[in-house]
Amino acid sequence: MNSTTRSERAFPFFFFSLTLYMPTTQELAQGSQAAYSLSKSGSRSERLAHAQSNAPSNYSIVPEYTDKHITTMKHDTNHDHIISHRGTDLSGSQRKADLVSDMSILAGHTTHDKLHKKRTARTEHIVKQIRKNGDSDIHVTGHSLGGSTAQHSLLHSKFVRE
């Protein structure tokens, strides 16, 4: 995990890197921001284009590993990946599920929360596919609810941690 300054603590933010190289905090935050694009209205291609416009420089959205909950980005030159878990989006199509999961976080019951389990399984699948396609550095990040689900995937999946 990263260390944060007092001003950064105002925005719950979590990331874990599976390598010694790490994208900047700004790149990870931009990756987290891009993840919100997929929960909005519009066609999938419009939402992917919006996500790409919010992605960090030199990163491209990987559509086959991107859905309304998780956005995956690949660096254009060094081929590392950012797997970004979307946070609570009250204006998005997933707001009810987000709020239920937020209540689970408040109650301390994330281990049995459906959304946490779903995102952990999806993250594990993405990591397996990235690893199958060659060695690549993988960085898992998220903001708010996304930080909780990103952390959950690392705590509850040995494969994601490795």
Disulfide bonds with the S-S distance in Angstrom:
none
